[in-house]
Amino acid sequence: MHMEKSTDLRKQARSAFIRSSAFQRLILIAVLVLLYGFFYLASPSFRKYTTLVQICSNMYYTLLMAIGVTFPLITGGNDLSMGTGLICYSLIGSYLMRIYGWPLWAAILITIGMGVAMGAVNGFGVAKLDIPPFIMTLASMMFCRGMGSILTGGFSGTWPDGAEPGAEFRNVFRLIVKTDTGRMPVPLGMIWMILLVIIMSLVLNKTRVGRYTIAIGSNKEALKLSGVNVLKWHIFAYMICGLFTGFAAVTYAATFSNITPGQGAGFELNAIGAAIIGGTAMTGGSGSVFGTFLGVLLISLLQVGLPFIGLNADWQLLITGGILLGAVTIDKMRNGK
């Protein structure tokens, strides 16, 4: 009798683990290890240190957007305005410095502030006006795309580079170290990315912000009945997304020398896809910032690794789509939906 009870408990524990998001993240880690091993064995060129630097550099702005959009996704929403918003805010920050002579720190604050403001607008539209997240953020996407081009006259933008004053801000993300064999790039930005992943994981799992974000996606009406100001916390989830889109805009400006109007559409799809691959439920109610980090790492690994085995970017989209479909299928299976 005791043996049967112990066996049942083990079965229940195993079943609970398989249904947990931790199981999905474990599968993702295994896929990452296998994929990296495949590229490592298939291409001697992939084994270089510069490849790791490239994988890290490809992640920065996508990871920041993905961390941000994890919060609206958990509420059962979305944000399609991140990609064009990123370009719009970067362009306007550049315009303020080049045309009006604003200092770098002020341009950075305005760039981030515009992201937060757009997040608040999206959140208000979704939470207060009850506009479907897809429609609200699609309209914001179009607005950002048009606003960036109109305010800058359709011209490309650049942030300080080379010997210009303020160009040192790029060193926050990529540092060049002189060695006996030459100049070695150090992906310094990964330190800040990992710190942000840790901080936002704690915010999601250990603070009122995270608990209410999850509760909105799980049972919004029950949260209202408990006396919580759901409107405020719902808008706040979108403001977090806007804040990280602003961070991504600054990171993009620091990583690339040219910012072109009309770009950005599609950037948000990688971020949203990474969050879902990392275990954030499309229906809301659950998610993981660490899982989002793993999802972005997988997409970046595919982007960098596939050309080493002779496949172009189209294959990356195809494979990422397949992985995304698999992640959603696993999520539905483990939740019994």
C-alpha positions in Angstrom: 0.0 0.0 0.0 2.8 2.3 1.0 4.7 1.4 -2.2 1.7 2.2 -4.4 1.2 5.5 -2.7 4.9 6.4 -3.2 4.6 5.5 -6.9 1.5 7.6 -7.4 3.3 10.6 -5.8 6.2 10.2 -8.1 3.9 10.0 -11.1 2.1 13.1 -10.0 5.4 15.0 -9.4 6.7 13.9 -12.9 3.4 14.9 -14.5 3.4 18.3 -12.8 7.0 18.9 -13.9 6.2 18.1 -17.5 3.3 20.6 -17.4 5.5 23.3 -15.8 7.2 26.0 -17.8 10.5 24.8 -16.4 10.2 21.7 -18.6 9.7 23.9 -21.7 12.8 25.9 -20.8 14.8 22.7 -20.2 13.8 21.5 -23.7 14.9 24.9 -25.1 18.3 24.7 -23.4 18.8 21.2 -24.8 17.9 22.5 -28.3 20.4 25.4 -27.9 23.2 23.0 -26.9 22.5 20.6 -29.8 22.2 23.4 -32.3 25.4 25.1 -31.2 27.2 21.7 -31.3 25.9 21.1 -34.8 27.2 24.4 -36.1 30.5 23.9 -34.2 31.1 20.5 -35.9 29.7 21.5 -39.3 31.8 24.7 -39.8 35.4 25.3 -38.6 34.8 29.1 -39.3 32.0 29.0 -36.7 34.4 28.1 -34.0 36.1 31.5 -33.9 35.7 34.0 -31.0 34.3 36.6 -33.3 31.3 34.4 -34.0 30.4 34.5 -30.3 30.7 38.3 -30.4 28.4 38.4 -33.3 25.8 36.2 -31.6 25.8 38.5 -28.6 25.7 41.7 -30.7 22.7 40.4 -32.6 20.8 39.9 -29.4 20.9 43.3 -27.8 18.0 45.3 -29.2 15.8 42.2 -29.8 16.3 41.0 -26.2 15.4 44.4 -24.8 12.2 44.4 -26.9 11.5 40.8 -25.9 11.9 41.4 -22.2 9.5 44.4 -22.5 6.8 42.6 -24.6 6.8 39.6 -22.1 4.7 41.7 -19.8 1.8 42.7 -22.2 1.9 39.1 -23.5 1.4 37.8 -20.0 -1.7 40.0 -19.6 -3.1 38.4 -22.8 -2.1 41.4 -25.0 0.6 42.2 -27.4 2.6 45.1 -28.8 3.2 45.4 -32.6 4.6 48.9 -32.4 8.0 48.0 -31.0 9.9 47.7 -34.3 8.9 50.9 -36.0 8.9 52.6 -32.6 12.5 51.7 -32.1 13.5 53.3 -35.4 11.2 56.3 -34.8 12.7 57.1 -31.3 16.3 56.6 -32.6 15.7 58.9 -35.5 14.2 61.7 -33.4 17.0 61.4 -30.9 19.5 61.7 -33.7 17.6 64.7 -35.2 17.6 66.5 -31.9 21.4 66.2 -31.6 22.3 66.9 -35.3 19.8 69.8 -36.0 19.2 71.4 -32.6 22.5 70.5 -30.9 21.0 68.7 -28.0 23.5 66.9 -25.7 23.8 63.1 -25.9 22.3 62.5 -22.4 19.2 64.6 -23.3 18.7 62.7 -26.6 18.9 59.4 -24.7 16.3 60.6 -22.1 13.9 61.8 -24.9 14.4 58.5 -26.8 13.5 56.4 -23.8 10.8 58.8 -22.7 9.0 58.5 -26.1 9.0 54.7 -25.7 7.4 55.0 -22.2 4.8 57.5 -23.5 3.8 55.3 -26.4 3.6 52.4 -24.0 1.2 54.4 -21.8 -0.9 55.3 -24.9 -1.1 51.6 -25.9 -2.0 50.6 -22.4 -4.7 53.2 -22.1 -6.2 52.2 -25.4 -6.2 48.5 -24.4 -7.1 48.7 -20.7 -9.4 51.7 -20.6 -10.9 52.0 -24.1 -11.1 48.2 -24.5 -9.5 48.4 -28.0 -8.2 44.9 -29.0 -4.3 44.9 -28.5 -3.8 43.9 -32.1 -5.7 46.9 -33.4 -4.3 49.4 -30.9 -0.7 48.5 -31.3 -1.1 48.1 -35.1 -2.3 51.7 -35.2 0.7 52.7 -33.0 3.0 50.9 -35.4 1.7 52.9 -38.3 1.9 56.1 -36.4 5.5 55.6 -35.4 6.5 54.7 -38.9 5.0 57.9 -40.3 6.1 60.2 -37.4 9.7 59.2 -37.7 9.9 59.9 -41.4 7.9 63.2 -41.2 9.8 64.7 -38.3 13.2 64.0 -39.9 12.2 64.8 -43.4 12.8 61.3 -44.6 16.5 61.5 -44.0 18.7 58.9 -42.3 19.9 59.6 -38.8 23.2 58.9 -37.0 24.3 59.1 -33.4 27.9 60.2 -32.4 30.5 57.9 -33.8 34.3 57.8 -34.4 36.1 60.8 -32.9 32.9 62.8 -32.4 32.0 64.0 -28.8 29.8 61.5 -27.1 30.8 58.6 -29.3 32.1 56.8 -26.2 28.6 55.8 -25.4 29.0 53.0 -27.9 31.6 51.5 -25.6 28.9 50.6 -23.2 27.9 47.8 -25.5 31.1 46.9 -27.4 34.6 47.5 -26.1 37.7 47.1 -28.3 40.7 45.8 -26.3 44.2 45.9 -27.7 46.1 42.7 -27.5 49.5 41.4 -28.7 47.7 39.8 -31.8 45.6 42.9 -32.6 42.3 44.4 -31.6 39.8 42.1 -29.8 36.1 43.1 -29.5 34.5 42.4 -26.1 30.6 42.1 -26.1 30.3 44.3 -23.0 26.6 44.7 -23.6 25.9 41.1 -22.6 26.8 41.9 -19.0 24.1 44.6 -19.0 21.6 42.3 -20.8 22.2 39.5 -18.2 21.8 42.0 -15.3 18.5 43.2 -16.8 17.2 39.6 -17.3 18.0 38.9 -13.6 16.3 42.2 -12.5 13.2 41.8 -14.6 12.9 38.1 -13.5 12.8 39.3 -9.9 10.3 42.0 -10.9 8.0 39.5 -12.5 8.2 36.8 -9.8 8.8 38.7 -6.6 7.0 42.1 -6.8 3.5 43.4 -6.9 4.0 44.5 -10.5 4.7 40.9 -11.6 2.0 39.3 -9.5 -0.7 41.7 -10.9 0.5 41.3 -14.4 0.2 37.5 -14.2 -3.2 37.9 -12.4 -4.6 40.2 -15.2 -3.8 37.5 -17.7 -5.1 34.7 -15.5 -8.3 36.1 -14.2 -8.8 39.9 -14.7 -12.3 39.9 -13.2 -11.3 38.1 -10.0 -8.5 40.7 -9.6 -11.0 43.5 -10.0 -13.3 42.0 -7.3 -10.4 41.8 -4.9 -10.1 45.6 -5.0 -7.0 46.0 -7.1 -6.8 49.0 -9.5 -6.6 46.8 -12.6 -6.5 49.7 -15.0 -3.3 51.1 -13.5 -1.4 47.9 -13.5 -2.6 46.9 -17.0 -1.3 50.2 -18.4 1.9 49.8 -16.4 2.6 46.5 -18.2 2.5 48.3 -21.5 4.7 51.1 -20.1 7.3 48.5 -19.2 7.2 47.4 -22.8 7.6 51.0 -24.0 10.5 51.5 -21.5 12.4 48.6 -22.9 11.6 49.6 -26.5 13.2 53.0 -25.6 16.2 51.1 -24.2 16.3 49.1 -27.5 16.3 52.3 -29.5 19.4 53.6 -27.7 21.1 50.2 -28.1 20.2 50.1 -31.8 21.7 53.6 -32.3 24.9 52.5 -30.4 25.2 49.3 -32.5 24.6 50.5 -36.0 26.0 53.6 -37.7 23.0 54.5 -39.8 19.3 54.6 -38.9 17.0 54.6 -41.9 13.3 55.8 -41.9 10.9 53.0 -42.9 12.9 50.3 -41.2 11.8 48.4 -38.1 8.7 46.6 -39.4 9.3 43.0 -38.4 11.7 43.6 -35.6 8.9 43.1 -33.1 8.1 39.7 -34.6 11.4 38.3 -33.5 10.9 39.7 -30.0 7.4 38.3 -29.7 8.4 35.0 -31.2 11.3 34.7 -28.7 9.0 35.4 -25.8 6.6 32.7 -26.9 9.4 30.2 -27.7 10.7 30.9 -24.1 7.4 29.8 -22.6 5.2 32.9 -22.4 1.6 31.8 -23.0 -0.1 33.5 -25.9 -3.4 33.3 -24.0 -1.7 35.1 -21.0 -1.3 34.2 -17.4 2.2 32.8 -17.4 5.6 33.7 -18.7 9.3 33.9 -17.9 11.9 36.5 -18.6 14.7 33.9 -18.4 12.7 31.8 -21.0 12.5 34.9 -23.2 16.3 35.3 -22.9 16.7 31.7 -24.1 14.3 32.3 -27.0 16.3 35.4 -28.2 19.5 33.4 -27.9 18.1 30.7 -30.1 17.0 33.1 -32.8 20.3 34.9 -32.7 22.2 31.6 -32.9 20.1 30.7 -36.0 20.7 34.1 -37.6 24.5 33.8 -37.2 25.0 30.0 -37.6 22.9 29.2 -40.7 25.1 31.2 -43.2 28.1 29.2 -41.9 26.5 26.0 -43.4 25.4 27.8 -46.6 21.8 28.7 -45.8 20.5 32.2 -46.1 18.2 34.3 -43.9 15.1 32.8 -45.5 15.9 29.5 -43.9 16.2 31.2 -40.5 12.7 32.5 -40.9 11.4 29.0 -41.9 13.2 27.2 -39.0 12.2 29.9 -36.4 8.6 29.6 -37.6 8.7 25.8 -37.1 10.2 26.2 -33.6 7.6 28.8 -32.7 4.8 26.4 -33.8 6.4 23.6 -31.7 6.7 25.9 -28.7 3.0 26.8 -28.9 2.1 23.1 -29.4 4.1 22.2 -26.3 2.4 24.9 -24.3 -1.1 23.7 -25.3 -0.2 20.1 -24.5 1.3 20.8 -21.1 -1.8 22.9 -20.2 -4.2 20.3 -21.5 -5.8 22.8 -24.0 
